[in-house]
Amino acid sequence: MAGATTAERDGGRRRPDSGPRPRPPERRSPLARLRPRRPRPRTIVVLVLAVLLGGFGTWALYGSDWLRIERVSVHWSGGQHRLTEEQVLRAAAVPEGSPMASLDKDAVRARLLERLPRLASAEVVRGWPHGVTLKLTERRAEVLMPEDGGFTEVDGDGVPFGRTEEADAGVPLLELELEESASLRRFGEDRIRQEAVSVAAALPDALRGSTRVIRVTSFDSITLELSGDRVVRWGSAEESAAKADALEAVMNAAEDATYFDVSAPSAPAASGG
């Protein structure tokens, strides 16, 4: 009689057919896991080239004579200017001979604007490999204020910025004769001066050229003295553009008049003559 089968010996249960058991993962000691891997030769070459190129670039920018400041030029915008190139270069103090990459453009610009109040704007431009350009714009005098035998130049923002010994043709004089009043206490001299300057800036070229004096006694009392002994009551600086248009219209309508009132631009008036 045949012997019992494997299934019978196992109580009728069939064991799953298992193949070769997988090898357990190789255990590495903690020290072995901390040990750095050896870099590949290609990685070493790339790192060496990067270091060499970086070092060469730094040397080229800062250590070589290839990219150093050799000349500084001045470029003016806005037409005429009074500052000389020598004054500008001295104020800018650009370190010639130093590496171009180390040029502090903001510091040069700050020196120019601080040392030369006549400048309205300044821009510092690198011109690789050896040049630096200073692009400058001077302030324009809208009025002149008589002072100590000369004249102080005042720009369109009411900022005094320069001095001249002789009055410029076509630039009106600003006479501040401020009376003690509530408007002076409220607005202050600087604000009133700025308002008066805005009147000069609003004048068309023809009127500006014939305006000799802008006389101010308070915030809302501005008077223009024109050539030919003509006087214009302007009032405050409000609606200056409309007042300029009204003045031109009433002057054309009353050519022989010597007194004009445009303090209310919608109803200008003329008399005299």
C-alpha positions as CSV (number, residue, x, y, z in Angstrom):
1,M,0.0,0.0,0.0
2,A,1.4,3.3,-1.0
3,G,2.5,5.6,1.6
4,A,0.7,8.8,2.6
5,T,1.1,11.8,0.3
6,T,2.7,15.0,1.5
7,A,-0.7,16.6,1.6
8,E,-2.0,13.8,3.7
9,R,1.0,14.1,6.0
10,D,0.3,17.7,6.5
11,G,-3.3,17.1,7.5
12,G,-4.7,17.8,4.1
13,R,-3.1,21.3,3.9
14,R,-1.0,22.1,1.0
15,R,2.1,24.3,1.7
16,P,2.7,27.1,-0.8
17,D,5.5,26.5,-3.2
18,S,8.1,28.9,-2.1
19,G,11.1,29.7,-4.3
20,P,14.6,30.6,-3.1
21,R,14.5,33.0,-0.2
22,P,15.7,36.6,-0.9
23,R,19.0,37.5,0.6
24,P,18.7,40.0,3.5
25,P,20.0,43.5,2.8
26,E,23.5,44.0,3.5
27,R,23.9,45.8,6.8
28,R,26.3,48.6,6.8
29,S,27.8,49.9,10.0
30,P,27.0,53.5,11.0
31,L,30.6,54.5,10.2
32,A,30.3,53.1,6.7
33,R,27.1,55.1,6.1
34,L,28.8,58.3,7.1
35,R,31.8,57.8,4.9
36,P,31.5,60.1,1.9
37,R,31.3,58.7,-1.6
38,R,34.2,59.2,-3.9
39,P,33.4,61.9,-6.5
40,R,33.4,60.8,-10.1
41,P,36.3,62.1,-12.3
42,R,33.9,64.1,-14.5
43,T,32.5,66.0,-11.5
44,I,36.0,66.8,-10.3
45,V,36.8,68.3,-13.7
46,V,33.7,70.4,-13.8
47,L,34.4,71.7,-10.3
48,V,38.0,72.6,-11.2
49,L,36.9,74.4,-14.3
50,A,34.3,76.4,-12.4
51,V,36.8,77.5,-9.8
52,L,39.3,78.5,-12.5
53,L,36.7,80.4,-14.5
54,G,35.4,82.2,-11.4
55,G,38.9,83.1,-10.4
56,F,39.8,84.3,-13.8
57,G,36.6,86.4,-14.0
58,T,37.3,88.0,-10.6
59,W,40.8,88.8,-11.6
60,A,39.7,90.2,-15.0
61,L,37.1,92.5,-13.3
62,Y,39.2,93.7,-10.3
63,G,42.8,92.7,-10.8
64,S,43.7,93.2,-14.4
65,D,44.2,96.4,-16.4
66,W,41.6,95.4,-19.0
67,L,38.5,96.9,-17.4
68,R,39.6,100.0,-15.5
69,I,38.2,103.5,-15.7
70,E,40.4,105.6,-18.0
71,R,38.1,108.5,-19.0
72,V,35.1,110.4,-17.7
73,S,32.9,112.4,-20.1
74,V,30.1,114.9,-19.4
75,H,26.9,115.0,-21.4
76,W,24.4,117.9,-21.0
77,S,20.7,117.7,-21.8
78,G,18.3,120.5,-21.9
79,G,20.3,123.0,-23.9
80,Q,22.5,125.7,-22.2
81,H,24.4,125.2,-19.0
82,R,26.5,127.3,-16.7
83,L,28.6,124.6,-15.0
84,T,31.9,123.8,-16.5
85,E,33.2,120.4,-17.2
86,E,36.0,121.0,-14.7
87,Q,33.5,121.8,-12.0
88,V,31.5,118.7,-12.7
89,L,34.5,116.3,-12.8
90,R,35.9,117.8,-9.5
91,A,32.5,117.3,-7.8
92,A,31.9,113.8,-9.2
93,A,35.4,112.6,-8.0
94,V,35.2,109.5,-10.2
95,P,38.2,107.3,-9.2
96,E,40.1,107.0,-12.5
97,G,42.3,104.0,-12.7
98,S,40.1,101.9,-10.4
99,P,38.2,98.8,-11.6
100,M,35.1,99.6,-13.6
101,A,33.2,96.9,-11.6
102,S,33.9,98.7,-8.3
103,L,32.4,102.0,-9.4
104,D,29.7,103.1,-7.0
105,K,27.3,105.0,-9.3
106,D,24.9,106.0,-6.5
107,A,27.7,107.6,-4.6
108,V,28.9,109.6,-7.6
109,R,25.4,110.8,-8.3
110,A,24.9,111.8,-4.6
111,R,28.2,113.8,-4.7
112,L,27.1,115.7,-7.8
113,L,23.7,116.7,-6.5
114,E,25.0,117.6,-3.1
115,R,28.0,119.7,-4.3
116,L,26.3,121.3,-7.3
117,P,22.8,122.6,-6.3
118,R,22.4,123.9,-9.9
119,L,21.9,120.3,-11.1
120,A,18.3,119.2,-11.5
121,S,19.3,115.5,-12.2
122,A,22.4,113.4,-12.7
123,E,22.8,109.9,-14.1
124,V,26.1,107.9,-14.1
125,V,26.5,105.4,-16.9
126,R,29.3,102.8,-17.3
127,G,30.7,102.6,-20.8
128,W,32.6,99.3,-20.9
129,P,35.5,98.7,-21.0
130,H,37.0,102.0,-19.9
131,G,34.6,104.9,-20.0
132,V,32.1,106.6,-17.6
133,T,29.5,109.1,-18.8
134,L,27.8,111.7,-16.6
135,K,24.4,112.7,-18.0
136,L,23.4,116.0,-16.4
137,T,20.5,118.4,-16.5
138,E,20.7,121.9,-15.0
139,R,17.9,123.7,-13.2
140,R,16.2,126.5,-15.2
141,A,15.6,129.8,-13.5
142,E,12.0,130.8,-13.6
143,V,12.5,134.0,-11.6
144,L,15.4,136.0,-10.2
145,M,15.4,137.4,-6.6
146,P,17.5,140.5,-6.1
147,E,19.8,140.0,-3.2
148,D,23.1,141.5,-2.0
149,G,23.9,143.3,-5.2
150,G,23.2,140.2,-7.3
151,F,20.4,137.8,-8.1
152,T,19.4,134.5,-6.7
153,E,18.1,132.0,-9.2
154,V,14.9,130.2,-8.3
155,D,13.6,127.2,-10.3
156,G,10.0,126.1,-11.1
157,D,9.6,124.4,-7.7
158,G,10.5,127.6,-5.9
159,V,14.0,126.3,-4.9
160,P,16.9,128.8,-4.8
161,F,19.8,127.0,-6.5
162,G,22.3,129.5,-7.8
163,R,23.5,133.1,-8.0
164,T,24.3,135.4,-10.9
165,E,25.7,138.9,-10.9
166,E,23.6,140.1,-13.8
167,A,19.9,139.6,-14.6
168,D,19.1,137.3,-17.4
169,A,17.1,138.7,-20.2
170,G,13.6,137.2,-20.3
171,V,13.7,136.1,-16.7
172,P,11.4,138.2,-14.5
173,L,12.4,139.5,-11.1
174,L,10.5,138.3,-8.0
175,E,10.0,141.0,-5.4
176,L,8.7,139.5,-2.1
177,E,7.2,142.4,-0.1
178,L,5.2,140.2,2.3
179,E,3.1,142.0,4.8
180,E,2.4,140.6,8.2
181,S,-0.9,138.9,7.7
182,A,-3.0,135.8,8.3
183,S,-2.0,134.3,4.9
184,L,1.8,134.7,5.8
185,R,1.3,133.0,9.1
186,R,-0.8,130.3,7.4
187,F,1.3,129.5,4.3
188,G,4.8,130.8,5.2
189,E,7.3,132.6,2.9
190,D,8.5,129.4,1.1
191,R,5.0,128.4,0.0
192,I,4.2,131.9,-1.1
193,R,7.4,132.1,-3.1
194,Q,6.6,128.8,-4.7
195,E,3.1,130.1,-5.7
196,A,4.6,133.2,-7.3
197,V,7.1,131.1,-9.3
198,S,4.2,129.0,-10.6
199,V,2.7,132.1,-12.1
200,A,5.9,132.8,-14.0
201,A,6.0,129.2,-15.2
202,A,2.4,129.5,-16.5
203,L,3.1,132.6,-18.7
204,P,3.4,132.0,-22.4
205,D,6.8,133.0,-23.9
206,A,5.5,136.3,-25.3
207,L,4.2,137.4,-21.9
208,R,7.1,136.0,-20.0
209,G,9.5,138.0,-22.2
210,S,7.7,141.2,-21.4
211,T,7.3,140.6,-17.7
212,R,9.8,142.6,-15.7
213,V,8.7,142.1,-12.1
214,I,6.4,139.7,-10.2
215,R,5.5,141.6,-7.0
216,V,4.0,139.7,-4.1
217,T,2.6,141.2,-0.9
218,S,0.5,138.2,0.2
219,F,-0.7,134.7,-0.8
220,D,-3.6,136.1,-2.9
221,S,-2.0,139.4,-4.0
222,I,0.3,139.0,-6.9
223,T,1.0,141.7,-9.4
224,L,2.9,141.6,-12.7
225,E,4.8,144.6,-14.0
226,L,5.2,144.5,-17.8
227,S,7.2,146.5,-20.2
228,G,5.6,149.7,-21.3
229,D,4.5,150.6,-17.8
230,R,1.7,148.1,-17.9
231,V,0.5,146.5,-14.7
232,V,-1.5,143.3,-14.3
233,R,-3.5,142.4,-11.1
234,W,-3.2,138.6,-10.9
235,G,-4.6,137.8,-7.5
236,S,-3.6,134.4,-6.2
237,A,-1.7,131.7,-8.2
238,E,-4.8,129.7,-8.6
239,E,-6.1,129.2,-12.2
240,S,-2.8,130.7,-13.5
241,A,-3.2,129.0,-16.9
242,A,-6.7,130.4,-17.4
243,K,-5.5,133.8,-16.2
244,A,-2.7,133.8,-18.8
245,D,-5.2,133.0,-21.5
246,A,-7.5,135.8,-20.3
247,L,-4.6,138.3,-20.2
248,E,-3.6,137.6,-23.8
249,A,-7.2,138.0,-24.9
250,V,-7.8,141.3,-23.1
251,M,-4.5,142.7,-24.2
252,N,-5.3,142.0,-27.8
253,A,-8.8,143.6,-27.3
254,A,-7.4,146.7,-25.5
255,E,-4.0,147.3,-27.0
256,D,-3.5,150.8,-25.5
257,A,-4.6,149.8,-22.0
258,T,-2.0,150.0,-19.2
259,Y,-3.9,148.2,-16.4
260,F,-5.3,144.7,-16.5
261,D,-7.2,142.7,-14.0
262,V,-7.4,138.9,-14.5
263,S,-7.9,138.0,-10.8
264,A,-11.2,136.6,-12.0
265,P,-10.2,135.0,-15.4
266,S,-13.8,134.6,-16.5
267,A,-14.3,138.4,-16.4
268,P,-11.0,140.1,-17.2
269,A,-10.8,143.9,-17.3
270,A,-8.6,146.6,-18.8
271,S,-8.3,150.3,-18.3
272,G,-6.0,153.3,-18.9
273,G,-4.2,154.2,-22.0
